[in-house]
Amino acid sequence: MSVAPNSGAIIPRPPDRVLFLCLHNSSRSQIAEGFARAMAPEGTIVMSAGTQPRGVHAQAVAVMSEVGIDIAAQRSKSLDEVPWRQADMVVTLCGEGAEVCPTVAADVRRVHWPLPDPATASPERQLAAFREIRDEIRWRVASLWPRGD
């Protein structure tokens, strides 16, 4: 998997209120929300949404379960359903995200992670694609809240 330059992998200040945004809020943003809820410091507000929500993909739930994170209770949400204007960071996770991201205040950091949609992989390759995306998102989400161990 190639990573675009300037993809925001290194974050200068951890977010207090983060929104993960993807077109359908079915896979990548749901996986990111699950990891963020597990990794972010207590009190961090974690949200995900999509501009065209479609429901959480079963493969996203399955691959997160493999790493001990249950996202089965998460649901796809539209931007209107979350207080996205309160976010201090908006992370877009798909190619369309940069174009469909709402206008945010100047002090809101926007980070773009242009990751391919694992749901578009061929049926025989789909599980592997979801695992690859999960592992990439885990690394990127961990970079938002680095540990000083």
Secondary structure, 3 states (H helix, E strand, C coil): CCCCCCCCCCCCCCCCEEEEEECCCCCHHHHHHHHHHHHCCCCCEEEEEECCCCCCCHHHHHHHHHCCCCCCCCCCCEHHHCCHHHCCEEEECCCCHHHHCCCCCCCCEEEECCCCCHHHCCCCCHHHHHHHHHHHHHHHHHHHCCCCC
